[in-house]
Amino acid sequence: MKFIQCFIALSARQVFISAFVAQRSFASTTAATTTAQMTATTNAATDCAASTLKFEEHSKSYSDLLERLREITHLNHASAVLNYDRQVFMPQSDRTSASRGKQMAVLATIAHEKATDPKIGDLIDAATKDLNELLGTSEGGVDAASLATAQRVLELEKDSYTKTTCIPKEMAARKAALEASANHAWVKARQNNDYASFAPSLKDCFDTAKEIASLQRGDNTDISLYSTMLDQFEMGMPASRIDELFAQVQSTLVPFIAQIRASENAPSLEALSGKFNIDAQKDVCQKIVTRMGFDEGHGRIDVSVHPFTMSLSASDVRITSRFSDDEWYQGLMGTIHEGGHAMYEQNLGPTELNLDSALSMGVHESQSLFWERHVGKSRAFYEFARPLLVEAFHKDDNKFDYSAEELYAAVNAVDFNNLIRVEADELTYPLHVILRYNIERDVVAGKLDVADIPARWNADMKSLLDIDVKDDSNGCLQDIHWSFLAIGYFPTYLLGAMMAAQLEHYCKTDIPDMDDKIKVGEFEEIKQWLTKRVHVHGKRYKSLDDLLLAEVGEKLNPDYFLNYLGDKYRDLYKVK
């Protein structure tokens, strides 16, 4: 069964996945200090006492900085509105697209100029000086939680400003031009199964990404270039940490998948195909995702070619899905997946600052996969959803009276011969990610030439998944990411999957009757648990590991993910 995955277009919070841009954090204090400070900040969300000041009331530099940063946020909100309209509602003529491109380019230019204005750097430095002076005294009557918040805001904005302004305008222009030309070359190469025609552009993509990472890394050569690339998507999780996590997943799943493949008890897929009215699908998906907690009063659900989530502000978060009349599963899972992303966005803080944006792409993926997999693909869910699905689809000549168990088994079946990452089931998907991670890491390290990627790809598909790749279009040319210089993005998918499983374990610890609640469609307590543990913290923690350590008591631990997959598929395929 296909694994639902989208490009998260969270442009209003300065996370453009269409352009693969993410904010980074600046680790200038210890994780322990930050955890304590940010916990204090969260717990002090109520109004300060009358006898204390907020830091912005004490420091005019900080107050002016916040005003400028929020102005940039509002520009990004406006751009997001145009972008959402472009993908969902706008006429698709060449003239219309060209006009919209010009409008968005103007807004992007203005936002970039404001974000790189030297005055921003001056204000960051002046506000940091004010903060340090206060921290060296008895804090001058300024609220401690406000100081902790200011410290993290300044860390984040200093890092973002430094990494943005260290790139010369000429290189930024070259990168933008390369993204356009390389993507065009990739599209043609995939259509024609012609890797050789794309290889020169791909080499330029890797070389340019390395140049940019080198500038952003600066003199700190203790950090690898690849870790610097990873940090723009998954801050605080260097390659050495990911190597450790992925090695355990790979060594466990390769033999386990072979064991499941040998089973003669594959589930029936009959329940997934037939004729399903599109309007009926839209209606049932809307009922389910709003029941789960997507707030349609502060968002909307639309249809697009590729499912995505876009945040125009915390009070306006929109999702899209897509539907086919010959199957129902993709539309439902796509809607639930996007709903998970959107619920994260809807429950971030209201400051309109980078502080209250998603921590990382891995954390974001954990929220969509928590709802898609640990709720939407669970046995309990089909006890709840079956009556809704039967009501929607069991009409006229269309027979749809499958049991909850038959539905559960069908949506969780494994396709052992699938070549395409975005169509992979949750059992084989991790190895698709690990393959890409290993290849891009070795290219960046100079251990693999771009010309040799196809041969390496095909060999790894055989060794990891026992699949023969017949052509490059279904092999190393299938993903768009590298053509947009999004090198370091792939591992976030698997980090999110692991985090989702770990969160499910601790959610069930705190809510022992979680499955019983899912069976009857009671999701509010589950959503509130995620909001408390993940959503409200934004970027107050410095990494996925730090968030988990503070909120559930341990860093990312792949055991929960591997146990989840092992228990589920041994049971489903009747393997001991």
Secondary structure, DSSP 8 states (H G I E B T S, - for coil): --------EEGGGTEETTTT--------S-HHHHHHHHHHHHHT-S---TT-B-HHHH-HHHHHHHHHHHHHHHHHHHHHHHHHHHHHTS---HHHHHHHHHHHHHHHHHHHHHHT-HHHHHHHHHHHHHHHHHHTTTGGGB-HHHHHHHHHHHHHHHHHHHHHHTS-HHHHHHHHHHHHHHHHHHHHHHHHT-HHHHHHHHHHHHHHHHHHHHHHHTT-TTS-HHHHHHHTTSTT--HHHHHHHHHHHHHHHHHHHHHHHT-S-----GGGBS---HHHHHHHHHHHHHHHT--GGGEEEEE-SS--EEEEETTEEEEEE--BTTBSHHHHHHHHHHHHHHHHHHTS-SS-SGGGS-S-HHHHHHHHHIIIIIITTSHHHHHHHHHHHHHHH--TT------HHHHHHHHT---TT---GGG--TTTHHHHHHHHHHHHHHHHTTSS-GGGHHHHHHHHHHHHH------GGGTTTS-SGGGGT-TT-THHHHHHHHHHHHHHHHHHHH-TTHHHHHHTT--HHHHHHHHHHTGGGTTSSSSHHHHHHHHHSS---HHHHHHHHHHHHHHHTT--
